[in-house]
Amino acid sequence: MPITTIHFVRHGKVFNPDHLLYERLPGFHLSDRGRRMARATARFIAADPDMSRSTTVYASPLDRTRETAEEILTALNARRAEQGLPTLDLVTDDRLIEAGNEFRGRRIGHGDGALWHGRNLALVNNLWKPSWGESYASIADRVGRFAQEQVWRHPGEHLIVVSHESPIWSYRHLLETGHPEHNMLLRHTALASVTSISYDSETGRVVGIAYADPAADVE
């Protein structure tokens, strides 16, 4: 049975000195540390016998995910050049974008106006089923539709998909528990981590989930 594996990569650390909830706002790029994290994960991917054979690199259209994907492409294409293989290009897909959030642009945890401060905390009244924007069910559904489409299009292949914490974890949580709702404070999706989900290419059934944190020690 052919196996398709999608390696979901979370972007690296973002430069955000004002501690804003940036969500889908433009202009938020990787910090210097975020670049180093992306490069560490890129090296990890390029050195892995399976991931290095990836045939497509997808990303959310936001700056931080595209920048992370570009580091991965640089490492993968260097490996492919050694093997005489053609260069890969980045493909963006809106279904991989960060969750919609009506509190975008607000500060988090710093000062009286911050989202996590005092009376404002009441606005976030349910961590399991967020009241602030796009539901976990919606997030997991769009990522799931993207994933199944790739399984049919790329039987037996490996793919790299750079996205965000909430889309990756909501989808994984749905696959593992049957429901996408979760406590956002208990996610297991570190910056620049890799969540690898393998599927039976003929049925679309999930046959394995693995996790790696190649950038854990990057300073």
PyMOL commands that place a pseudoatom at each C-alpha (Angstrom):
pseudoatom trace, name=CA, resn=MET, resi=1, chain=A, elem=C, hetatm=0, pos=[0.000, 0.000, 0.000]
pseudoatom trace, name=CA, resn=PRO, resi=2, chain=A, elem=C, hetatm=0, pos=[1.492, 3.391, -0.965]
pseudoatom trace, name=CA, resn=ILE, resi=3, chain=A, elem=C, hetatm=0, pos=[1.880, 5.863, 1.898]
pseudoatom trace, name=CA, resn=THR, resi=4, chain=A, elem=C, hetatm=0, pos=[1.660, 9.630, 1.522]
pseudoatom trace, name=CA, resn=THR, resi=5, chain=A, elem=C, hetatm=0, pos=[3.245, 11.616, 4.358]
pseudoatom trace, name=CA, resn=ILE, resi=6, chain=A, elem=C, hetatm=0, pos=[2.545, 15.294, 4.953]
pseudoatom trace, name=CA, resn=HIS, resi=7, chain=A, elem=C, hetatm=0, pos=[5.085, 17.006, 7.213]
pseudoatom trace, name=CA, resn=PHE, resi=8, chain=A, elem=C, hetatm=0, pos=[3.337, 19.971, 8.846]
pseudoatom trace, name=CA, resn=VAL, resi=9, chain=A, elem=C, hetatm=0, pos=[5.932, 22.544, 9.937]
pseudoatom trace, name=CA, resn=ARG, resi=10, chain=A, elem=C, hetatm=0, pos=[5.113, 25.414, 12.259]
pseudoatom trace, name=CA, resn=HIS, resi=11, chain=A, elem=C, hetatm=0, pos=[6.856, 28.706, 11.384]
pseudoatom trace, name=CA, resn=GLY, resi=12, chain=A, elem=C, hetatm=0, pos=[9.764, 30.056, 13.440]
pseudoatom trace, name=CA, resn=LYS, resi=13, chain=A, elem=C, hetatm=0, pos=[9.641, 32.816, 16.057]
pseudoatom trace, name=CA, resn=VAL, resi=14, chain=A, elem=C, hetatm=0, pos=[8.195, 36.146, 14.903]
pseudoatom trace, name=CA, resn=PHE, resi=15, chain=A, elem=C, hetatm=0, pos=[9.631, 39.621, 15.578]
pseudoatom trace, name=CA, resn=ASN, resi=16, chain=A, elem=C, hetatm=0, pos=[6.921, 41.146, 17.771]
pseudoatom trace, name=CA, resn=PRO, resi=17, chain=A, elem=C, hetatm=0, pos=[8.383, 43.654, 20.276]
pseudoatom trace, name=CA, resn=ASP, resi=18, chain=A, elem=C, hetatm=0, pos=[4.969, 45.165, 21.075]
pseudoatom trace, name=CA, resn=HIS, resi=19, chain=A, elem=C, hetatm=0, pos=[3.509, 41.760, 22.012]
pseudoatom trace, name=CA, resn=LEU, resi=20, chain=A, elem=C, hetatm=0, pos=[0.584, 42.079, 19.627]
pseudoatom trace, name=CA, resn=LEU, resi=21, chain=A, elem=C, hetatm=0, pos=[-1.832, 39.366, 18.609]
pseudoatom trace, name=CA, resn=TYR, resi=22, chain=A, elem=C, hetatm=0, pos=[-0.778, 39.526, 14.970]
pseudoatom trace, name=CA, resn=GLU, resi=23, chain=A, elem=C, hetatm=0, pos=[-2.972, 36.684, 13.651]
pseudoatom trace, name=CA, resn=ARG, resi=24, chain=A, elem=C, hetatm=0, pos=[-3.413, 37.398, 9.903]
pseudoatom trace, name=CA, resn=LEU, resi=25, chain=A, elem=C, hetatm=0, pos=[-2.001, 40.937, 9.950]
pseudoatom trace, name=CA, resn=PRO, resi=26, chain=A, elem=C, hetatm=0, pos=[0.655, 41.680, 7.294]
pseudoatom trace, name=CA, resn=GLY, resi=27, chain=A, elem=C, hetatm=0, pos=[4.173, 42.795, 8.091]
pseudoatom trace, name=CA, resn=PHE, resi=28, chain=A, elem=C, hetatm=0, pos=[5.051, 40.273, 10.812]
pseudoatom trace, name=CA, resn=HIS, resi=29, chain=A, elem=C, hetatm=0, pos=[8.282, 38.577, 9.831]
pseudoatom trace, name=CA, resn=LEU, resi=30, chain=A, elem=C, hetatm=0, pos=[10.605, 36.039, 11.409]
pseudoatom trace, name=CA, resn=SER, resi=31, chain=A, elem=C, hetatm=0, pos=[12.936, 37.417, 14.039]
pseudoatom trace, name=CA, resn=ASP, resi=32, chain=A, elem=C, hetatm=0, pos=[16.657, 36.688, 13.876]
pseudoatom trace, name=CA, resn=ARG, resi=33, chain=A, elem=C, hetatm=0, pos=[16.065, 33.742, 16.196]
pseudoatom trace, name=CA, resn=GLY, resi=34, chain=A, elem=C, hetatm=0, pos=[13.126, 32.692, 14.054]
pseudoatom trace, name=CA, resn=ARG, resi=35, chain=A, elem=C, hetatm=0, pos=[15.391, 32.565, 11.012]
pseudoatom trace, name=CA, resn=ARG, resi=36, chain=A, elem=C, hetatm=0, pos=[17.858, 30.404, 12.923]
pseudoatom trace, name=CA, resn=MET, resi=37, chain=A, elem=C, hetatm=0, pos=[15.023, 28.121, 14.000]
pseudoatom trace, name=CA, resn=ALA, resi=38, chain=A, elem=C, hetatm=0, pos=[13.798, 27.811, 10.419]
pseudoatom trace, name=CA, resn=ARG, resi=39, chain=A, elem=C, hetatm=0, pos=[17.326, 26.974, 9.237]
pseudoatom trace, name=CA, resn=ALA, resi=40, chain=A, elem=C, hetatm=0, pos=[17.720, 24.320, 11.942]
pseudoatom trace, name=CA, resn=THR, resi=41, chain=A, elem=C, hetatm=0, pos=[14.485, 22.663, 10.864]
pseudoatom trace, name=CA, resn=ALA, resi=42, chain=A, elem=C, hetatm=0, pos=[15.462, 23.025, 7.213]
pseudoatom trace, name=CA, resn=ARG, resi=43, chain=A, elem=C, hetatm=0, pos=[18.727, 21.180, 7.901]
pseudoatom trace, name=CA, resn=PHE, resi=44, chain=A, elem=C, hetatm=0, pos=[16.808, 18.486, 9.763]
pseudoatom trace, name=CA, resn=ILE, resi=45, chain=A, elem=C, hetatm=0, pos=[14.432, 18.019, 6.834]
pseudoatom trace, name=CA, resn=ALA, resi=46, chain=A, elem=C, hetatm=0, pos=[17.180, 17.981, 4.208]
pseudoatom trace, name=CA, resn=ALA, resi=47, chain=A, elem=C, hetatm=0, pos=[19.180, 15.413, 6.181]
pseudoatom trace, name=CA, resn=ASP, resi=48, chain=A, elem=C, hetatm=0, pos=[16.272, 13.030, 6.692]
pseudoatom trace, name=CA, resn=PRO, resi=49, chain=A, elem=C, hetatm=0, pos=[16.160, 10.222, 4.087]
pseudoatom trace, name=CA, resn=ASP, resi=50, chain=A, elem=C, hetatm=0, pos=[12.378, 10.474, 3.732]
pseudoatom trace, name=CA, resn=MET, resi=51, chain=A, elem=C, hetatm=0, pos=[11.690, 14.182, 4.137]
pseudoatom trace, name=CA, resn=SER, resi=52, chain=A, elem=C, hetatm=0, pos=[14.526, 15.058, 1.787]
pseudoatom trace, name=CA, resn=ARG, resi=53, chain=A, elem=C, hetatm=0, pos=[12.566, 13.277, -0.956]
pseudoatom trace, name=CA, resn=SER, resi=54, chain=A, elem=C, hetatm=0, pos=[9.632, 15.684, -0.590]
pseudoatom trace, name=CA, resn=THR, resi=55, chain=A, elem=C, hetatm=0, pos=[8.211, 16.646, -3.967]
pseudoatom trace, name=CA, resn=THR, resi=56, chain=A, elem=C, hetatm=0, pos=[6.260, 19.780, -3.021]
pseudoatom trace, name=CA, resn=VAL, resi=57, chain=A, elem=C, hetatm=0, pos=[6.569, 22.567, -0.437]
pseudoatom trace, name=CA, resn=TYR, resi=58, chain=A, elem=C, hetatm=0, pos=[3.360, 24.368, 0.531]
pseudoatom trace, name=CA, resn=ALA, resi=59, chain=A, elem=C, hetatm=0, pos=[2.884, 27.314, 2.888]
pseudoatom trace, name=CA, resn=SER, resi=60, chain=A, elem=C, hetatm=0, pos=[0.266, 29.612, 4.289]
pseudoatom trace, name=CA, resn=PRO, resi=61, chain=A, elem=C, hetatm=0, pos=[0.375, 32.957, 2.412]
pseudoatom trace, name=CA, resn=LEU, resi=62, chain=A, elem=C, hetatm=0, pos=[1.511, 34.913, 5.496]
pseudoatom trace, name=CA, resn=ASP, resi=63, chain=A, elem=C, hetatm=0, pos=[5.016, 36.377, 5.758]
pseudoatom trace, name=CA, resn=ARG, resi=64, chain=A, elem=C, hetatm=0, pos=[6.299, 34.187, 8.595]
pseudoatom trace, name=CA, resn=THR, resi=65, chain=A, elem=C, hetatm=0, pos=[5.278, 30.902, 6.994]
pseudoatom trace, name=CA, resn=ARG, resi=66, chain=A, elem=C, hetatm=0, pos=[6.631, 31.824, 3.571]
pseudoatom trace, name=CA, resn=GLU, resi=67, chain=A, elem=C, hetatm=0, pos=[9.939, 32.884, 5.129]
pseudoatom trace, name=CA, resn=THR, resi=68, chain=A, elem=C, hetatm=0, pos=[10.176, 29.586, 7.004]
pseudoatom trace, name=CA, resn=ALA, resi=69, chain=A, elem=C, hetatm=0, pos=[9.341, 27.685, 3.819]
pseudoatom trace, name=CA, resn=GLU, resi=70, chain=A, elem=C, hetatm=0, pos=[12.016, 29.587, 1.896]
pseudoatom trace, name=CA, resn=GLU, resi=71, chain=A, elem=C, hetatm=0, pos=[14.674, 28.352, 4.329]
pseudoatom trace, name=CA, resn=ILE, resi=72, chain=A, elem=C, hetatm=0, pos=[13.410, 24.805, 3.862]
pseudoatom trace, name=CA, resn=LEU, resi=73, chain=A, elem=C, hetatm=0, pos=[13.430, 25.181, 0.093]
pseudoatom trace, name=CA, resn=THR, resi=74, chain=A, elem=C, hetatm=0, pos=[17.004, 26.452, 0.155]
pseudoatom trace, name=CA, resn=ALA, resi=75, chain=A, elem=C, hetatm=0, pos=[18.154, 23.353, 2.042]
pseudoatom trace, name=CA, resn=LEU, resi=76, chain=A, elem=C, hetatm=0, pos=[16.039, 20.934, -0.002]
pseudoatom trace, name=CA, resn=ASN, resi=77, chain=A, elem=C, hetatm=0, pos=[17.079, 22.396, -3.330]
pseudoatom trace, name=CA, resn=ALA, resi=78, chain=A, elem=C, hetatm=0, pos=[20.742, 22.179, -2.386]
pseudoatom trace, name=CA, resn=ARG, resi=79, chain=A, elem=C, hetatm=0, pos=[20.216, 18.485, -1.674]
pseudoatom trace, name=CA, resn=ARG, resi=80, chain=A, elem=C, hetatm=0, pos=[18.279, 18.020, -4.917]
pseudoatom trace, name=CA, resn=ALA, resi=81, chain=A, elem=C, hetatm=0, pos=[21.013, 19.751, -6.929]
pseudoatom trace, name=CA, resn=GLU, resi=82, chain=A, elem=C, hetatm=0, pos=[23.500, 17.189, -5.611]
pseudoatom trace, name=CA, resn=GLN, resi=83, chain=A, elem=C, hetatm=0, pos=[21.178, 14.463, -6.866]
pseudoatom trace, name=CA, resn=GLY, resi=84, chain=A, elem=C, hetatm=0, pos=[20.584, 16.083, -10.250]
pseudoatom trace, name=CA, resn=LEU, resi=85, chain=A, elem=C, hetatm=0, pos=[16.907, 16.714, -9.494]
pseudoatom trace, name=CA, resn=PRO, resi=86, chain=A, elem=C, hetatm=0, pos=[14.912, 19.800, -10.582]
pseudoatom trace, name=CA, resn=THR, resi=87, chain=A, elem=C, hetatm=0, pos=[14.431, 22.742, -8.230]
pseudoatom trace, name=CA, resn=LEU, resi=88, chain=A, elem=C, hetatm=0, pos=[11.277, 22.943, -6.130]
pseudoatom trace, name=CA, resn=ASP, resi=89, chain=A, elem=C, hetatm=0, pos=[9.195, 26.137, -5.911]
pseudoatom trace, name=CA, resn=LEU, resi=90, chain=A, elem=C, hetatm=0, pos=[6.935, 27.332, -3.113]
pseudoatom trace, name=CA, resn=VAL, resi=91, chain=A, elem=C, hetatm=0, pos=[3.174, 26.873, -3.461]
pseudoatom trace, name=CA, resn=THR, resi=92, chain=A, elem=C, hetatm=0, pos=[0.860, 28.872, -1.175]
pseudoatom trace, name=CA, resn=ASP, resi=93, chain=A, elem=C, hetatm=0, pos=[-2.626, 27.793, -0.123]
pseudoatom trace, name=CA, resn=ASP, resi=94, chain=A, elem=C, hetatm=0, pos=[-5.137, 29.894, 1.819]
pseudoatom trace, name=CA, resn=ARG, resi=95, chain=A, elem=C, hetatm=0, pos=[-6.471, 26.820, 3.652]
pseudoatom trace, name=CA, resn=LEU, resi=96, chain=A, elem=C, hetatm=0, pos=[-3.234, 26.743, 5.658]
pseudoatom trace, name=CA, resn=ILE, resi=97, chain=A, elem=C, hetatm=0, pos=[-3.600, 30.283, 7.004]
pseudoatom trace, name=CA, resn=GLU, resi=98, chain=A, elem=C, hetatm=0, pos=[-3.720, 31.242, 10.687]
pseudoatom trace, name=CA, resn=ALA, resi=99, chain=A, elem=C, hetatm=0, pos=[-7.065, 31.101, 12.488]
pseudoatom trace, name=CA, resn=GLY, resi=100, chain=A, elem=C, hetatm=0, pos=[-9.308, 34.134, 12.132]
pseudoatom trace, name=CA, resn=ASN, resi=101, chain=A, elem=C, hetatm=0, pos=[-9.360, 36.193, 15.336]
pseudoatom trace, name=CA, resn=GLU, resi=102, chain=A, elem=C, hetatm=0, pos=[-11.400, 39.297, 16.091]
pseudoatom trace, name=CA, resn=PHE, resi=103, chain=A, elem=C, hetatm=0, pos=[-8.845, 40.450, 18.677]
pseudoatom trace, name=CA, resn=ARG, resi=104, chain=A, elem=C, hetatm=0, pos=[-6.070, 40.914, 16.097]
pseudoatom trace, name=CA, resn=GLY, resi=105, chain=A, elem=C, hetatm=0, pos=[-3.837, 43.900, 16.838]
pseudoatom trace, name=CA, resn=ARG, resi=106, chain=A, elem=C, hetatm=0, pos=[-4.388, 43.804, 20.609]
pseudoatom trace, name=CA, resn=ARG, resi=107, chain=A, elem=C, hetatm=0, pos=[-1.565, 43.347, 23.053]
pseudoatom trace, name=CA, resn=ILE, resi=108, chain=A, elem=C, hetatm=0, pos=[-1.175, 40.040, 24.917]
pseudoatom trace, name=CA, resn=GLY, resi=109, chain=A, elem=C, hetatm=0, pos=[-0.245, 39.997, 28.589]
pseudoatom trace, name=CA, resn=HIS, resi=110, chain=A, elem=C, hetatm=0, pos=[1.382, 43.429, 28.860]
pseudoatom trace, name=CA, resn=GLY, resi=111, chain=A, elem=C, hetatm=0, pos=[-0.404, 46.450, 30.349]
pseudoatom trace, name=CA, resn=ASP, resi=112, chain=A, elem=C, hetatm=0, pos=[-3.982, 47.344, 31.286]
pseudoatom trace, name=CA, resn=GLY, resi=113, chain=A, elem=C, hetatm=0, pos=[-5.318, 47.042, 27.757]
pseudoatom trace, name=CA, resn=ALA, resi=114, chain=A, elem=C, hetatm=0, pos=[-3.904, 43.581, 27.188]
pseudoatom trace, name=CA, resn=LEU, resi=115, chain=A, elem=C, hetatm=0, pos=[-6.145, 40.695, 26.221]
pseudoatom trace, name=CA, resn=TRP, resi=116, chain=A, elem=C, hetatm=0, pos=[-4.993, 38.490, 29.105]
pseudoatom trace, name=CA, resn=HIS, resi=117, chain=A, elem=C, hetatm=0, pos=[-5.239, 41.259, 31.712]
pseudoatom trace, name=CA, resn=GLY, resi=118, chain=A, elem=C, hetatm=0, pos=[-8.017, 41.809, 34.260]
pseudoatom trace, name=CA, resn=ARG, resi=119, chain=A, elem=C, hetatm=0, pos=[-11.525, 42.301, 32.869]
pseudoatom trace, name=CA, resn=ASN, resi=120, chain=A, elem=C, hetatm=0, pos=[-10.384, 41.592, 29.324]
pseudoatom trace, name=CA, resn=LEU, resi=121, chain=A, elem=C, hetatm=0, pos=[-9.842, 37.959, 30.244]
pseudoatom trace, name=CA, resn=ALA, resi=122, chain=A, elem=C, hetatm=0, pos=[-13.618, 37.566, 30.381]
pseudoatom trace, name=CA, resn=LEU, resi=123, chain=A, elem=C, hetatm=0, pos=[-13.694, 38.140, 26.622]
pseudoatom trace, name=CA, resn=VAL, resi=124, chain=A, elem=C, hetatm=0, pos=[-11.865, 34.840, 26.203]
pseudoatom trace, name=CA, resn=ASN, resi=125, chain=A, elem=C, hetatm=0, pos=[-14.424, 32.823, 28.101]
pseudoatom trace, name=CA, resn=ASN, resi=126, chain=A, elem=C, hetatm=0, pos=[-13.860, 29.333, 26.745]
pseudoatom trace, name=CA, resn=LEU, resi=127, chain=A, elem=C, hetatm=0, pos=[-10.442, 27.990, 25.802]
pseudoatom trace, name=CA, resn=TRP, resi=128, chain=A, elem=C, hetatm=0, pos=[-11.965, 24.778, 24.424]
pseudoatom trace, name=CA, resn=LYS, resi=129, chain=A, elem=C, hetatm=0, pos=[-14.399, 26.387, 22.000]
pseudoatom trace, name=CA, resn=PRO, resi=130, chain=A, elem=C, hetatm=0, pos=[-12.948, 29.845, 21.340]
pseudoatom trace, name=CA, resn=SER, resi=131, chain=A, elem=C, hetatm=0, pos=[-15.384, 32.728, 21.407]
pseudoatom trace, name=CA, resn=TRP, resi=132, chain=A, elem=C, hetatm=0, pos=[-13.023, 35.121, 19.638]
pseudoatom trace, name=CA, resn=GLY, resi=133, chain=A, elem=C, hetatm=0, pos=[-13.228, 34.091, 15.995]
pseudoatom trace, name=CA, resn=GLU, resi=134, chain=A, elem=C, hetatm=0, pos=[-12.927, 31.063, 13.739]
pseudoatom trace, name=CA, resn=SER, resi=135, chain=A, elem=C, hetatm=0, pos=[-13.979, 27.816, 15.417]
pseudoatom trace, name=CA, resn=TYR, resi=136, chain=A, elem=C, hetatm=0, pos=[-11.643, 24.869, 15.844]
pseudoatom trace, name=CA, resn=ALA, resi=137, chain=A, elem=C, hetatm=0, pos=[-14.061, 22.819, 13.745]
pseudoatom trace, name=CA, resn=SER, resi=138, chain=A, elem=C, hetatm=0, pos=[-13.697, 25.263, 10.845]
pseudoatom trace, name=CA, resn=ILE, resi=139, chain=A, elem=C, hetatm=0, pos=[-9.900, 25.313, 11.165]
pseudoatom trace, name=CA, resn=ALA, resi=140, chain=A, elem=C, hetatm=0, pos=[-9.583, 21.527, 11.260]
pseudoatom trace, name=CA, resn=ASP, resi=141, chain=A, elem=C, hetatm=0, pos=[-12.022, 21.125, 8.361]
pseudoatom trace, name=CA, resn=ARG, resi=142, chain=A, elem=C, hetatm=0, pos=[-10.102, 23.368, 5.964]
pseudoatom trace, name=CA, resn=VAL, resi=143, chain=A, elem=C, hetatm=0, pos=[-6.754, 21.790, 6.839]
pseudoatom trace, name=CA, resn=GLY, resi=144, chain=A, elem=C, hetatm=0, pos=[-8.299, 18.337, 6.519]
pseudoatom trace, name=CA, resn=ARG, resi=145, chain=A, elem=C, hetatm=0, pos=[-9.715, 19.127, 3.082]
pseudoatom trace, name=CA, resn=PHE, resi=146, chain=A, elem=C, hetatm=0, pos=[-6.294, 20.372, 1.998]
pseudoatom trace, name=CA, resn=ALA, resi=147, chain=A, elem=C, hetatm=0, pos=[-4.589, 17.240, 3.346]
pseudoatom trace, name=CA, resn=GLN, resi=148, chain=A, elem=C, hetatm=0, pos=[-6.967, 14.786, 1.688]
pseudoatom trace, name=CA, resn=GLU, resi=149, chain=A, elem=C, hetatm=0, pos=[-6.595, 16.590, -1.621]
pseudoatom trace, name=CA, resn=GLN, resi=150, chain=A, elem=C, hetatm=0, pos=[-2.817, 16.190, -1.421]
pseudoatom trace, name=CA, resn=VAL, resi=151, chain=A, elem=C, hetatm=0, pos=[-3.075, 12.507, -0.528]
pseudoatom trace, name=CA, resn=TRP, resi=152, chain=A, elem=C, hetatm=0, pos=[-5.026, 11.856, -3.745]
pseudoatom trace, name=CA, resn=ARG, resi=153, chain=A, elem=C, hetatm=0, pos=[-2.742, 14.080, -5.824]
pseudoatom trace, name=CA, resn=HIS, resi=154, chain=A, elem=C, hetatm=0, pos=[0.563, 12.773, -4.448]
pseudoatom trace, name=CA, resn=PRO, resi=155, chain=A, elem=C, hetatm=0, pos=[0.234, 9.035, -3.744]
pseudoatom trace, name=CA, resn=GLY, resi=156, chain=A, elem=C, hetatm=0, pos=[3.307, 7.588, -2.093]
pseudoatom trace, name=CA, resn=GLU, resi=157, chain=A, elem=C, hetatm=0, pos=[5.081, 10.949, -1.808]
pseudoatom trace, name=CA, resn=HIS, resi=158, chain=A, elem=C, hetatm=0, pos=[6.373, 13.176, 0.990]
pseudoatom trace, name=CA, resn=LEU, resi=159, chain=A, elem=C, hetatm=0, pos=[5.248, 16.812, 1.186]
pseudoatom trace, name=CA, resn=ILE, resi=160, chain=A, elem=C, hetatm=0, pos=[6.322, 19.759, 3.339]
pseudoatom trace, name=CA, resn=VAL, resi=161, chain=A, elem=C, hetatm=0, pos=[3.524, 22.051, 4.540]
pseudoatom trace, name=CA, resn=VAL, resi=162, chain=A, elem=C, hetatm=0, pos=[4.369, 25.191, 6.548]
pseudoatom trace, name=CA, resn=SER, resi=163, chain=A, elem=C, hetatm=0, pos=[1.478, 26.501, 8.615]
pseudoatom trace, name=CA, resn=HIS, resi=164, chain=A, elem=C, hetatm=0, pos=[0.633, 27.805, 12.095]
pseudoatom trace, name=CA, resn=GLU, resi=165, chain=A, elem=C, hetatm=0, pos=[0.144, 26.407, 15.581]
pseudoatom trace, name=CA, resn=SER, resi=166, chain=A, elem=C, hetatm=0, pos=[-3.661, 26.434, 15.656]
pseudoatom trace, name=CA, resn=PRO, resi=167, chain=A, elem=C, hetatm=0, pos=[-4.288, 24.853, 12.222]
pseudoatom trace, name=CA, resn=ILE, resi=168, chain=A, elem=C, hetatm=0, pos=[-1.720, 22.114, 12.793]
pseudoatom trace, name=CA, resn=TRP, resi=169, chain=A, elem=C, hetatm=0, pos=[-2.871, 21.227, 16.293]
pseudoatom trace, name=CA, resn=SER, resi=170, chain=A, elem=C, hetatm=0, pos=[-6.623, 21.516, 15.631]
pseudoatom trace, name=CA, resn=TYR, resi=171, chain=A, elem=C, hetatm=0, pos=[-6.298, 19.077, 12.735]
pseudoatom trace, name=CA, resn=ARG, resi=172, chain=A, elem=C, hetatm=0, pos=[-4.066, 16.683, 14.664]
pseudoatom trace, name=CA, resn=HIS, resi=173, chain=A, elem=C, hetatm=0, pos=[-6.393, 16.797, 17.670]
pseudoatom trace, name=CA, resn=LEU, resi=174, chain=A, elem=C, hetatm=0, pos=[-9.346, 15.941, 15.430]
pseudoatom trace, name=CA, resn=LEU, resi=175, chain=A, elem=C, hetatm=0, pos=[-7.489, 12.952, 13.997]
pseudoatom trace, name=CA, resn=GLU, resi=176, chain=A, elem=C, hetatm=0, pos=[-6.415, 11.667, 17.413]
pseudoatom trace, name=CA, resn=THR, resi=177, chain=A, elem=C, hetatm=0, pos=[-9.555, 12.314, 19.456]
pseudoatom trace, name=CA, resn=GLY, resi=178, chain=A, elem=C, hetatm=0, pos=[-12.422, 12.676, 16.983]
pseudoatom trace, name=CA, resn=HIS, resi=179, chain=A, elem=C, hetatm=0, pos=[-13.010, 16.330, 17.850]
pseudoatom trace, name=CA, resn=PRO, resi=180, chain=A, elem=C, hetatm=0, pos=[-10.945, 19.477, 17.143]
pseudoatom trace, name=CA, resn=GLU, resi=181, chain=A, elem=C, hetatm=0, pos=[-11.790, 21.360, 20.367]
pseudoatom trace, name=CA, resn=HIS, resi=182, chain=A, elem=C, hetatm=0, pos=[-8.908, 21.612, 22.798]
pseudoatom trace, name=CA, resn=ASN, resi=183, chain=A, elem=C, hetatm=0, pos=[-7.252, 23.758, 25.434]
pseudoatom trace, name=CA, resn=MET, resi=184, chain=A, elem=C, hetatm=0, pos=[-5.011, 26.134, 23.511]
pseudoatom trace, name=CA, resn=LEU, resi=185, chain=A, elem=C, hetatm=0, pos=[-2.566, 26.242, 26.445]
pseudoatom trace, name=CA, resn=LEU, resi=186, chain=A, elem=C, hetatm=0, pos=[-1.852, 22.510, 26.096]
pseudoatom trace, name=CA, resn=ARG, resi=187, chain=A, elem=C, hetatm=0, pos=[-0.853, 22.349, 22.432]
pseudoatom trace, name=CA, resn=HIS, resi=188, chain=A, elem=C, hetatm=0, pos=[2.194, 20.274, 21.515]
pseudoatom trace, name=CA, resn=THR, resi=189, chain=A, elem=C, hetatm=0, pos=[3.362, 22.264, 18.497]
pseudoatom trace, name=CA, resn=ALA, resi=190, chain=A, elem=C, hetatm=0, pos=[6.615, 24.104, 19.221]
pseudoatom trace, name=CA, resn=LEU, resi=191, chain=A, elem=C, hetatm=0, pos=[8.006, 26.812, 16.972]
pseudoatom trace, name=CA, resn=ALA, resi=192, chain=A, elem=C, hetatm=0, pos=[9.578, 25.296, 13.835]
pseudoatom trace, name=CA, resn=SER, resi=193, chain=A, elem=C, hetatm=0, pos=[8.450, 21.817, 14.921]
pseudoatom trace, name=CA, resn=VAL, resi=194, chain=A, elem=C, hetatm=0, pos=[7.463, 19.074, 12.478]
pseudoatom trace, name=CA, resn=THR, resi=195, chain=A, elem=C, hetatm=0, pos=[4.243, 17.075, 12.806]
pseudoatom trace, name=CA, resn=SER, resi=196, chain=A, elem=C, hetatm=0, pos=[4.335, 14.223, 10.274]
pseudoatom trace, name=CA, resn=ILE, resi=197, chain=A, elem=C, hetatm=0, pos=[1.033, 12.579, 9.355]
pseudoatom trace, name=CA, resn=SER, resi=198, chain=A, elem=C, hetatm=0, pos=[1.060, 9.477, 7.150]
pseudoatom trace, name=CA, resn=TYR, resi=199, chain=A, elem=C, hetatm=0, pos=[-1.922, 8.296, 5.107]
pseudoatom trace, name=CA, resn=ASP, resi=200, chain=A, elem=C, hetatm=0, pos=[-2.865, 5.217, 3.126]
pseudoatom trace, name=CA, resn=SER, resi=201, chain=A, elem=C, hetatm=0, pos=[-2.793, 6.777, -0.347]
pseudoatom trace, name=CA, resn=GLU, resi=202, chain=A, elem=C, hetatm=0, pos=[-5.641, 4.577, -1.577]
pseudoatom trace, name=CA, resn=THR, resi=203, chain=A, elem=C, hetatm=0, pos=[-8.130, 5.115, 1.249]
pseudoatom trace, name=CA, resn=GLY, resi=204, chain=A, elem=C, hetatm=0, pos=[-6.932, 8.387, 2.823]
pseudoatom trace, name=CA, resn=ARG, resi=205, chain=A, elem=C, hetatm=0, pos=[-6.873, 6.686, 6.231]
pseudoatom trace, name=CA, resn=VAL, resi=206, chain=A, elem=C, hetatm=0, pos=[-4.320, 7.998, 8.721]
pseudoatom trace, name=CA, resn=VAL, resi=207, chain=A, elem=C, hetatm=0, pos=[-1.763, 5.295, 9.555]
pseudoatom trace, name=CA, resn=GLY, resi=208, chain=A, elem=C, hetatm=0, pos=[0.685, 7.219, 11.719]
pseudoatom trace, name=CA, resn=ILE, resi=209, chain=A, elem=C, hetatm=0, pos=[1.508, 10.522, 13.414]
pseudoatom trace, name=CA, resn=ALA, resi=210, chain=A, elem=C, hetatm=0, pos=[5.029, 11.538, 14.485]
pseudoatom trace, name=CA, resn=TYR, resi=211, chain=A, elem=C, hetatm=0, pos=[6.472, 14.707, 16.001]
pseudoatom trace, name=CA, resn=ALA, resi=212, chain=A, elem=C, hetatm=0, pos=[9.934, 16.294, 16.068]
pseudoatom trace, name=CA, resn=ASP, resi=213, chain=A, elem=C, hetatm=0, pos=[11.282, 19.562, 17.501]
pseudoatom trace, name=CA, resn=PRO, resi=214, chain=A, elem=C, hetatm=0, pos=[14.538, 20.234, 15.604]
pseudoatom trace, name=CA, resn=ALA, resi=215, chain=A, elem=C, hetatm=0, pos=[14.817, 23.867, 16.741]
pseudoatom trace, name=CA, resn=ALA, resi=216, chain=A, elem=C, hetatm=0, pos=[14.296, 23.262, 20.459]
pseudoatom trace, name=CA, resn=ASP, resi=217, chain=A, elem=C, hetatm=0, pos=[17.842, 24.317, 21.397]
pseudoatom trace, name=CA, resn=VAL, resi=218, chain=A, elem=C, hetatm=0, pos=[18.165, 27.300, 19.049]
pseudoatom trace, name=CA, resn=GLU, resi=219, chain=A, elem=C, hetatm=0, pos=[18.960, 30.521, 20.915]
for i in range(1, 219): cmd.bond("trace and resi %d" % i, "trace and resi %d" % (i + 1))
show_as sticks, trace
zoom trace
